[in-house]
Amino acid sequence: MKTVAVIGASSNRGKYGNKALRAFERQGFRVIPINPHEREVEGHRTYASVLDVPEAIDMATVYVPPAVGVRVMDDLAKKGISEVWLNPGADDPDVIARARALGITPIIACSIIAIGESPASF
């Protein structure tokens, strides 16, 4: 079972950060919500940063604005997360450039669709 960090997880069920968390969980992933402004999302303890998570994380899916995404790439690199999905809206050229500068090859696509789910289902 892969562990996925949902960067920008939200308790608002209409936001993609929430839909992604539910989609990955439904597909059998262990989900870790990341959002410094939330305490809990869908019953899961939320962390402010991937650096606060005590265990290893296999992949991250990103749902934050580009200005935040650029900074988040540093944390993902420090944590050693090499599989990073930049979803629509998070796939800004500056975020992509920062990821690549840190040795991360981002996957620029909708991670919800990639795991066989549809955002419309959530």
Summary of the structure (lengths in Angstrom):
residues: 122
radius of gyration: 12.8
end to end distance: 21.9
largest distance: 35.5
contacts: 397
relative contact order: 0.20
helix: 36%
strand: 20%
